[in-house]
């Protein structure tokens, strides 16, 4: 009976799937503990200590790391495809991210440049590693099961995040780590978690070898040549190009939530315990959110699923803006009820989990298997550029307040939804299969 509820039931290469999922679990320690939960608050209250410019400085540091990923992602993906180096690149970036995460514990009060020099490479390695991880998806699953595999892996990652939250809250209560200045041991723990769960990926994940007989040009030359070839034939891939453009806009919304969830919760009066509970609510909702792509996306369609989830996020953001405006203009903001924020947190978490998983599967559906790292490198470029575009949100928040910043965010989401309307799934799939036939690569997982 229980076996029927297993989402990956009937799929081949179970060991390969789980060794891939293990890395999705590993990097949760960075995206949750560092980016979403603790480091943004630590950076503002311990490192910067200036409310007049802390939001802008945080977005600039985060944006700088993302700008580096924007520059590196496409060529790194092209090189990884050319040499079949996706696994070495994934492990190298993951282990370096884990090491830099542990080193965040060395940052002292007011040490802005040390914080930047440790956080920027850590987030760079984490972010570009996400591209290499996602690029394995077309190798591990048939196109008919991409939503199921991506969604289940995302759900496992969210469950790991819930475990991390319980452990983090337990340490805060048991050891009295309630002030941001006392959170350094948690950063070390996050790095060690990353190391531990990357081990199954290191030992068991296999990568499809590069096609035999291909001439081996110098590394950078080969990478730039593959990238130029894809860009030169962009008309053949116009649907995935539209998906990338839409992702640029709604990816900005996802980046804002990751960067500002803790900051916004603090702003609305949550103490450290409530902050952890709030992120736990987002995480549990994220687990539930991933069930929609896992169970429905392959049948409902990637475009319809994306539009449905964007509709939820647009409505939630509009409601959040109204709540923030009403609270800001209340005669007693500190006494204003916080229950709407808990409702918003649930809807945001649902959208963050489901939209992230659905987007990764949608890209995999339209990606030629022969160019998976290259196209997911472009996907990474888009989402990291979206993170750079969070700078207008940080500027609007500092200059005009949270309600105005949320309206900026709402505009990004709506533009992403409009662009998604113009994607033709069937045409995009035909272009991906034609490219695999042209390069003599299989399109389906073994």
N, C-alpha and C positions, 0 to 999 in steps of 0.2 A: 504493500500500500504506500509506504513512505517513498519507495523508489520511484513511484509515479510522479511524485512532487519534485523530484530532482530536475532542475531546469536543463542540465546538460545530458539528460538520459538519452542514450542512443547515439550520441556523437562519438566519432572515433578519436583516437589519440588523447585519451583522458589524462595521461601523465603529462603530456606536453601542455595541455590546457591548464592544469593545476600549477605547473612550474611557471607559466606565464602569469596566472592570477596571483601567485605569491609575490611578484614584484608590484602589482597593484596594491597589495596589502602592505608591502614594505614602505612605499613612498607616502602612504597615508600619514606616517609620523611627521613628515615635513609639511605636507599641505595642511594638516590639521593643527598640530601643536605650534609650528612656527608661523605659517602664513595666516591661518584663520584665527587661532585662539590666543596665543600668548605674545608672539614677538612684536606685533604691531603696537600693543599696549606697552610692552617693555621698551620699545624704541622711543615712544612718545614720552613716557613718564620717567624713565631712567636715563636714557641717552640724550634726548633733545631738551626736555623740561622747559618748553616754551609754547604755551597754548596758541600763541598768535601765528605760529608757522609750523606746528608739528604735523598737521594733515598734509600740507604741501611737501614738506621734507620727506615724509613717508612715501607719498606717491612718486616723488622724484627718485628715491633710492630704488623702490620697486620697479619703476619705469625704466631706470638705467639697466637693471639686470635683464628686463624684457627686451630692451632695444638690442642688447648683445645677442639674445636668442634670435631676434628678427634677422639680424645680419648673418648668423651662423647656420640657422636651421636648413634653408634650402640646399646649400652646397654640401653640408654634412650629410643630409639624407641622400643626395645624389651619389656621393662617394660611398656611403654604406651600401647602396644598391649595386654599385659598380664592382665592389670588392667582396660583397656578402659579409659586411662587417657590422651588421645590426646588433648582434649579440655582444661582441666586444665593446661596441660603443655604449650600449645600454648598461653594461656592468661597470665600465670605467666611470661614466657620469654618475651612476648610482653610488658607487663607493666613495667618490670624491665629495658628493653632496653629503653623505653620512659623516665624513670626516669634518667638513666645514660646519655641519650642524653641531657636532660636539664642541667645536671651537667657539661657538657663540657664547658659551659659558665664561669665556675670558673677557668679555666686554664689561667695562666698568662705567660708573656714572659719568655722563658728559663726553664719553669717547666716541664721538660721531664718526670719525674717519675709520676707526677700527671696526665699528659696526658696519659701515659701508663696505670695507675691504673683506669682511667675512661673509656678510649676508649676500652681496651681489654675486660672487662666484657660487655660493651655495644654491641660490635660487636659479642661477643660470644652469647649473648641472642638473638640478631637479627638472627644470622646464624642458630642456632639450632631451633629457632622458625620457620624458613623457612621449615625445615624438617617436623615439625608437621603439618604445614599448607598444604604442598603438600600431606601428607599422608591421608588427607580427600578426595582426588580426586577419588580414586576407590569407596568410599562410595556414592559420590554425582552424579556419572555419570556412564552410561554403557560404556563398552569398545569401542563400536561403535561411541561414542561421546566424547571421552577423548580429542582429538585434538581441537574440537570446544569449550569445556568448558575451558580447560587450556588456549587456545589462547585468548578467549574473556576476561577472567579474567586478563591475562597479558596485553591486550590492555587497559582495564580499569585502571590498575596500571600505564601504561605509560601516559594515559590521565591525571591522577592525578599528575604525575610527571611534565607534562606540566603546569598544574595549579600552582604547587609549584614553578616552574621556573619563571613564570610571577610574582607571589607574591614576590619571592626573588629579582628579578631584580627591581621590583617596590619599595621595601624597600631600596635597595641600592641607588636608585636615589632620593627617597623622603627624606631619613634621612642621606644621605651622607656616607653610610656604604661601602666605596669603598676599603679601605685597609683591609687586613686580620685581623688586630688587632681589627677591629670594628665589626666583624661578630658574636660576642657572642650572641646577642639577636636572631639571626637566628637559632642558635642551640636550644634555648629554644622553639622557635616556632615549630621546627621540632619535639621535644618531645611532645608538646601539640597536634600536629596533630596526632601523633601516638596514644595517649590516646583517642582522640575523635573518630577516625574511628575504633578503636577496640571495641567500645561499642556495635554495632549491633552483632558482633561475640559473645560477652559475653552474650547478651540477647537471641539470637535466634538460634545460631548454635547448632545442636544436634549431638551427637556421638552414633554410634551403640554400644549397651552394649556387654560386653564379653559373650561368650557362657555360658549358665547355666550348672552347674554340674561339671565344671572344678575344680580340686583340687587347693587350693590356697597355694602355697609354699611361703616361705619368699621372700620378694620383689626382692632383688638382686639375690638370687638363681634362681628365676623364670625367670628373665631377661637374666641372663647368660645361663640358660638352653635353652631358645628359640633361642638365638643367636648361641649357639653351635650346635643346631639341624640344623639350616639353613646352617651354614658353613660346617657341616658334610655331608650335602646332596648337596653340591655345584654343583656336576655333573648334578643333575636334573635341576638346574637353570643356566646352563652354558651360555645361551644367555643373560640373564640379567647381569651375571658376565662380559661378553664381553662388554656389554653396559656401565657398570660401569668403566671398564678399558679405553674404548674410551673416556668416559666423563672426566676421570682424565686428559687426554691430552688436549682435546679442551676446557675443563673447565678452564684450565690455561689461555687460551686466553681471556676468558670472564672476569676472575679476573683481568688480566692486564688492560683491558679497564676500568673496574670500578675503579681500583686503580690509574691509571696513565693518564686518559683522561684530567683532568685539568692540571696536571703537563706538559704533552706533549704540550697542547695548549699554556700554558705560555712560554714554551721553544721556540715555533715557533712564538713568538711575540704578542700573543693576550693579550690585556688589560682586566680588570675585566668585562667590558660590553661585549666585544667580547667573553670572556670566557663563560658567561651565554648564549649568543646567540649560541655558538658552542655546548654546552650541550643541548640547546633547539633543535638544528638541529638533534642531535643524538636521542633525545627523540621523535620528530615527526617521524623520520625514524623508530624508534622502534615501534611506533603505527602501521605504515604501515606494518612493518615486521611481527607483530603478526597476520595480516590478512591472511598470507599464511598458517600457521598451522590451523587457525580457519576455513578457507574455504576449504582447500585442503588435510590436513594431513590424515584425516580419510579415504579419498578415494584414495589418492596417495600412502599411506603406510608410516609408521613411519620411516623405514630405508631409503627409497628413499628421503623423505623430509629432513632427517638429512644430507644425503650425498650432496643433492643440496645446502643446506645452508652452509655446510662446504666448498664446492667449492667456494661459493661467498666470504667467509672469507679468504680463502687461497689466492685467487686472490687479494683481497683488501690489505692484509698484505704484499704481495710481492710488490704491487704498492707503498704502504706507505714506505717500506724500500728503494725503488729506489728514491722516492722523498726526504727522509731524507738524503740519501747519496749525492744526487745532491746538496741539499741545504748546507750540511756541507762542500762540496768542492767548493762551489761558492766563487768567489772573494768578493762578498758583500752579506753574508747570510741574513743580516737584511733587504735588499731590495729584497730578493727572493720572487717571487709571492706566495701568500698563498691560491689561489683558489683550488689547488689540495687537500689541507687539508680539505676544505669544502666538496669536493667530497668524500674523504675518510671518513669523519665524517658521511655522509649520509649512505654509505655502511656499516660502522661499526655499526651504530645504527640499520639499517635494520637487520643485522645478529645477533646482541645482543638480540633484541626483539624476533625474530623468532626462533633462536636456543635455547634460554632459554625456551620458551614455548613448542617447539617441544620436547625437551629433557624430560621435566617434564611429558608430555603426553606419551612419549615412555616408560618411566619407569613405569608409571601407567598401561600401556597396558600389560606389562610383569610381573606385581606384583600380587601375590595372595592377594585377599581382606582380607583374614584372617591374613596376616602378613604386612599390609600396612605401619604402623608406623615403624616396624622393617626394612623393605626394603627401605623405604624412609630415615630412619636413616643411612643406608649404603650409600644411594645416597648422603645424606648430608656429610657423612665422605669423600666420593670421591671428592665432589666439594670443600670442605674445605681443603682437602689435595692438591687439585689443586691450591688453594690460597697460600699454603705454597710453592709450586713449582714456584711461581712468584719471589722468592728470586734470582734464577739465572738471571732473566730478570733485576732486580734491580742492581745486581752485574755487569752484562754485560754493562748496561747503564752507570754506574759510571766509569767502568774501560775502556771500549772501545767505548762508544758513542751509540747514539740512533739507527743508522743503524744496528750495530751488534746485539743489543738487539732485534730488530725486526726480524732478521734472526733466533734467538733463538726461538722467538714466532712462526715463520713460521714452524719450525721443529716440535714443539708440535702439531700444528694443523694438519699437514700432517700425523703424526703418529696416531692421533685420527681418521682420515678419513680411513686409511688403516685397523685399527682394526674393524671399523664399517662394513666394507665389509663382515666380517665373521659372522655377526649376522643373525640368522634364526628366523624371526618373528613368523612363524607358530609353530615351535618347542617350542619357548619360551612361547607362549600363551598356548599351550597344557600342559606344565609343571606347569604353574600358576593355571590352572583349576583343574589339578590333585591334587595339594596341597590343594586347597579349598575343594575338595571332600573328601580328606583324613581327614581334620580337621572339616568337617561338617559345613563349612561357605558358605554363598551365595557369588556369584561372581559378581552379578550385582546390581546396585543401585535400590532401590525400586521405 
